[in-house]
Amino acid sequence: MTIERTSLATGAAVLAIIGGLWSVDLFLARTESRETSTEAEHDFQNGARLMREHQPDEAVDEFRKAYALDRGDQRYALQLAAALIAAGKTAEAQTMLNEILESSPNNGDANLLEARLMAREGKTAEATSYYHRAIFGIWTVDALTRRVQVRMELADFLASRGSDKELLAELLPLETDAHDLPTRKQVAHLYLVAHSPARSAAAYRVLIREDPKDRSDYAGLGQAELALGNYRAAESAFRNADAPDRAALAAEMTSLDPTPRNLSAAEKVARAIRILQLARDSLARCAAADPLVTQAGDLLAQKVRTPTNELAEQRLDLAQQLWAARGTKCGPTTSDEESLRLVLSKLSG
């Protein structure tokens, strides 16, 4: 009986010791885990600071340490990939993003980084696809704001590529969803870039109604009205923007424009002759031997005894031919040629 009791006491003691050791191990493990997490977070914050200071190479090292310490925190993987892209280490960034997207294909941040990587490599179609995946992906914080930001980034990317139709398709939902002033101003501007001046003008008018003192909105409206061929409205907007040079251009366009229906035949012919002179001189500056220059000179030398619309159209047609030739034979247009460019654009549109 005594032996039995001794054995039971010994067993209990052993169990108590084992339990105590297990508790100590658990405590130490938790302590180590907390210390590891703290160290990883410290490295992560250092990396974030270095990125803000535009030091991506150094940030890569910090994010890499954070990721090695805690692979379960997806923030570390995402920021490491972002730093790798910023540092130009695209192959390694691609490998990391592939791993993240394989496990989380709808992750908004990961798809956005992949879009930026594709954009960096000049892959427009692939970049656009990943931007859309990011827009409709999962965002853990402030999803609506992030989606607007990503769509705005996509719009800027498409504008830089001259993808007008695709750009317009992104601007339409942005106009509905965006509520912050900088984005709304950018949308109004990008409508003009997308060759949709009517939408641009409408967007600027809304902004002006909300804040009639913002001169930048009047300047944007002036540009949209110029593109629409509404030169008097453009002049008024530029004057409200305190932009005298642009207002003078709009006034010049008003006196040069041959399209108003109330013009007499004599005035239309006079304006057509002036446009032909400008187009001839523009081409002659870089291709004086072009036969069109000679043809224009001959036509300008003819005296118009009875002005008619047909005579005006004849001169305007030749002016457009001269301008087309100038586009292929000469360099970029100059500021002095802007009025001619605008009026001929209106005629061809």
C-alpha positions in Angstrom: 0.0 0.0 0.0 2.8 2.3 0.9 4.6 1.5 -2.4 1.4 2.2 -4.3 1.1 5.6 -2.6 4.7 6.4 -3.3 4.3 5.5 -7.0 1.2 7.7 -7.3 2.9 10.6 -5.6 5.9 10.2 -7.9 3.7 10.1 -11.0 1.9 13.2 -9.9 5.1 14.9 -9.3 6.4 13.9 -12.7 3.2 15.2 -14.3 3.4 18.4 -12.4 7.0 18.8 -13.6 6.0 18.1 -17.2 3.1 20.5 -17.0 5.3 23.1 -15.5 7.9 22.6 -18.3 5.2 22.7 -20.9 3.9 26.0 -19.4 7.4 27.4 -19.4 7.9 26.3 -23.1 4.6 27.8 -24.1 5.4 31.0 -22.3 8.8 31.2 -23.9 7.3 30.4 -27.4 4.8 33.1 -27.0 7.4 35.5 -25.8 9.6 34.7 -28.8 6.7 35.0 -31.2 5.8 38.4 -29.8 9.5 39.5 -30.0 9.6 38.2 -33.6 6.4 40.0 -34.5 7.7 43.2 -32.9 11.0 42.9 -34.8 9.2 42.2 -38.1 7.0 45.2 -37.5 10.0 47.4 -36.8 11.7 46.3 -40.0 8.4 46.9 -41.9 8.1 50.5 -40.6 11.8 51.1 -41.5 11.0 49.9 -45.0 8.0 52.2 -45.2 10.0 55.2 -44.1 12.7 54.4 -46.7 10.1 54.2 -49.4 8.7 57.6 -48.4 12.3 58.9 -48.7 12.6 57.4 -52.2 15.2 54.9 -51.2 13.7 51.7 -52.6 16.9 49.6 -52.6 17.4 50.1 -48.9 13.6 49.6 -48.3 13.9 46.2 -50.1 16.4 45.0 -47.4 14.1 46.1 -44.5 11.0 44.5 -46.1 12.9 41.4 -46.9 13.9 41.0 -43.2 10.3 41.6 -42.1 9.0 39.0 -44.6 11.6 36.4 -43.5 10.5 36.9 -39.8 6.8 36.7 -40.4 5.6 35.2 -43.7 2.1 35.0 -42.4 1.6 38.8 -42.6 0.7 39.5 -46.3 1.6 43.2 -45.8 5.2 42.3 -45.7 5.1 40.4 -49.0 3.1 43.1 -50.7 5.4 45.9 -49.6 8.5 43.9 -50.5 7.0 43.4 -54.0 6.3 47.1 -54.3 9.8 48.0 -53.2 11.3 45.5 -55.7 9.4 47.1 -58.5 10.5 50.6 -57.4 14.1 49.4 -57.3 13.8 47.9 -60.8 14.1 44.3 -59.6 11.1 43.3 -61.7 12.0 39.6 -62.1 12.0 39.0 -58.3 8.9 41.2 -57.9 7.1 39.1 -60.5 8.0 35.9 -58.6 6.6 37.3 -55.4 3.4 38.6 -57.0 2.8 35.2 -58.7 2.9 33.5 -55.3 0.6 36.1 -53.7 -1.9 36.0 -56.6 -1.9 32.2 -56.6 -3.2 32.1 -53.0 -5.2 35.4 -53.2 -6.3 36.0 -56.8 -8.7 38.7 -55.8 -6.4 40.7 -53.6 -6.7 44.3 -54.7 -3.2 45.4 -53.6 -1.6 42.5 -55.4 -3.4 43.0 -58.6 -2.6 46.7 -58.5 1.1 45.9 -58.1 0.9 43.5 -61.0 -0.8 46.2 -63.1 2.0 48.6 -62.3 4.6 46.0 -63.2 2.9 45.3 -66.6 2.7 49.1 -67.2 6.4 49.5 -66.4 7.1 46.8 -69.0 5.0 48.6 -71.6 2.3 45.8 -71.7 -0.8 48.0 -72.0 -3.4 45.3 -72.5 -2.1 43.2 -69.6 -1.7 46.3 -67.3 -5.3 47.4 -68.1 -6.6 43.9 -67.3 -4.9 43.8 -63.9 -6.0 47.3 -63.1 -9.6 46.2 -63.6 -9.0 43.1 -61.4 -7.7 45.5 -58.7 -10.7 47.8 -59.1 -13.1 44.9 -58.6 -10.9 43.0 -56.2 -11.0 42.7 -52.4 -9.8 45.7 -50.3 -9.6 45.4 -46.6 -9.8 49.1 -45.8 -11.9 51.9 -47.5 -12.7 49.9 -50.6 -14.7 52.6 -52.4 -11.9 55.2 -52.1 -9.2 52.7 -53.1 -11.2 51.6 -56.2 -11.6 55.3 -57.3 -7.9 55.8 -56.8 -7.0 52.8 -58.8 -9.4 53.7 -61.7 -7.8 57.2 -61.6 -4.4 55.7 -61.9 -5.6 53.6 -64.8 -7.1 56.7 -66.5 -3.7 58.5 -66.2 -2.0 55.5 -67.6 -4.3 55.3 -70.6 -4.0 59.0 -71.2 -0.2 58.6 -71.3 -0.6 55.9 -74.0 -3.1 57.9 -76.1 -5.8 55.3 -75.7 -8.7 57.7 -76.0 -11.6 55.3 -76.2 -10.4 53.2 -73.3 -9.7 56.4 -71.3 -13.2 57.7 -71.9 -14.7 54.4 -70.7 -12.8 54.8 -67.4 -13.8 58.5 -67.0 -17.5 57.9 -67.1 -17.7 55.8 -63.9 -15.1 58.1 -62.3 -17.3 61.1 -62.8 -20.1 59.2 -60.9 -18.0 57.7 -58.1 -15.4 60.4 -57.4 -16.3 62.9 -54.8 -12.9 64.5 -53.8 -12.1 67.8 -55.6 -8.7 66.9 -57.0 -10.0 63.8 -58.7 -13.0 65.6 -60.2 -10.7 68.3 -61.6 -8.5 65.7 -63.1 -11.6 63.9 -64.7 -12.7 67.2 -66.2 -9.2 67.7 -67.7 -8.9 64.1 -69.0 -12.2 64.4 -70.8 -10.4 66.9 -73.0 -7.4 64.6 -73.4 -9.9 61.9 -74.5 -11.2 64.2 -77.2 -14.5 64.6 -75.4 -14.6 68.4 -75.0 -18.4 68.6 -74.4 -18.1 66.4 -71.4 -15.1 68.4 -70.2 -17.0 71.6 -70.5 -19.9 70.2 -68.6 -17.7 68.9 -65.8 -16.0 72.3 -65.5 -19.3 74.1 -65.4 -20.3 72.0 -62.4 -17.1 72.8 -60.6 -17.5 76.5 -61.4 -21.1 76.5 -59.9 -19.7 75.0 -56.7 -16.7 77.4 -56.5 -17.0 80.4 -58.8 -13.7 81.8 -57.6 -11.5 79.0 -58.8 -9.7 80.4 -61.8 -8.2 77.1 -62.8 -11.7 75.8 -63.6 -12.4 78.7 -65.9 -9.1 78.0 -67.6 -10.1 74.4 -68.1 -13.5 75.5 -69.4 -11.8 77.9 -71.8 -9.8 75.0 -73.3 -12.9 72.9 -73.7 -14.8 75.7 -75.4 -11.8 76.2 -77.7 -11.9 72.6 -78.7 -15.6 72.8 -79.3 -15.1 75.8 -81.6 -17.1 78.1 -79.2 -14.6 80.9 -79.4 -16.6 83.7 -77.8 -17.4 81.4 -74.8 -13.8 80.4 -74.7 -12.7 84.1 -74.6 -15.1 84.8 -71.7 -13.9 81.8 -69.7 -10.2 82.8 -70.2 -11.0 86.4 -69.1 -12.6 84.9 -65.9 -9.4 82.8 -65.5 -7.3 86.0 -65.8 -5.5 84.4 -68.8 -5.1 87.4 -71.2 -3.0 85.5 -73.7 -5.5 82.7 -74.0 -8.3 85.2 -74.2 -6.5 87.0 -77.1 -6.2 83.6 -78.9 -9.9 83.0 -78.5 -10.6 86.5 -79.8 -8.4 85.9 -82.8 -10.2 82.6 -83.5 -13.5 84.5 -83.4 -12.3 86.8 -86.2 -10.7 83.9 -88.2 -13.5 81.3 -88.0 -15.2 80.9 -91.4 -18.0 78.7 -90.2 -20.6 81.0 -88.6 -23.8 80.9 -90.7 -24.4 84.6 -90.4 -21.2 85.5 -92.3 -21.6 87.2 -95.6 -20.0 85.6 -98.6 -17.5 88.4 -98.8 -16.5 88.0 -95.1 -16.2 84.2 -95.5 -14.0 84.6 -98.6 -11.8 87.1 -96.7 -11.4 84.7 -93.8 -10.7 81.8 -96.1 -8.0 83.8 -97.8 -6.4 84.6 -94.5 -6.4 80.9 -93.5 -4.9 80.0 -96.8 -2.1 82.5 -96.3 -1.3 81.1 -92.9 -1.3 77.5 -94.1 0.9 78.4 -97.1 3.4 80.3 -94.9 3.4 77.4 -92.4 4.4 74.8 -95.0 6.8 77.2 -96.8 8.9 77.6 -93.6 10.0 73.9 -93.8 9.2 72.8 -97.4 9.2 75.9 -99.7 9.7 73.8 -102.8 6.4 71.8 -102.2 4.1 72.2 -105.2 1.2 73.0 -102.9 3.1 76.2 -101.8 3.2 77.3 -105.4 -0.4 76.4 -106.0 -1.4 78.4 -103.0 0.6 81.4 -104.1 -1.1 81.3 -107.5 -4.6 81.1 -105.9 -3.8 84.0 -103.5 -2.7 86.1 -106.4 -6.1 85.9 -108.1 -8.4 88.8 -107.4 -11.9 87.8 -106.2 -14.4 90.1 -108.0 -17.6 88.4 -106.8 -17.2 86.6 -103.5 -19.1 83.3 -103.2 -19.2 80.4 -100.8 -17.7 78.2 -103.5 -14.7 80.4 -103.8 -14.3 80.4 -100.0 -14.5 76.6 -99.9 -11.9 76.3 -102.7 -9.4 78.2 -100.6 -10.3 76.3 -97.4 -9.8 73.0 -99.1 -6.3 73.9 -100.3 -5.5 75.2 -96.8 -6.3 71.8 -95.4 -4.1 70.1 -98.0 -1.3 72.4 -97.1 -1.8 71.7 -93.4 -1.8 67.9 -94.0 1.5 68.2 -95.9 3.0 70.3 -93.1 2.1 67.5 -90.7 4.2 65.0 -92.7 7.1 67.2 -93.7 7.6 69.5 -90.8 8.1 69.2 -87.0 5.7 69.8 -84.2 3.4 72.9 -84.5 4.5 76.0 -82.7 2.4 78.3 -80.5 2.3 80.8 -83.3 0.4 78.2 -85.4 -2.2 77.4 -82.7 -5.0 79.5 -84.2 -4.5 77.9 -87.6 -4.4 74.4 -86.1 -7.6 75.0 -84.2 -9.6 76.4 -87.1 -8.4 73.7 -89.5 -9.2 71.1 -86.8 -12.7 72.5 -86.6 -13.1 72.4 -90.4 -11.9 68.8 -90.7 -14.0 67.7 -87.7 
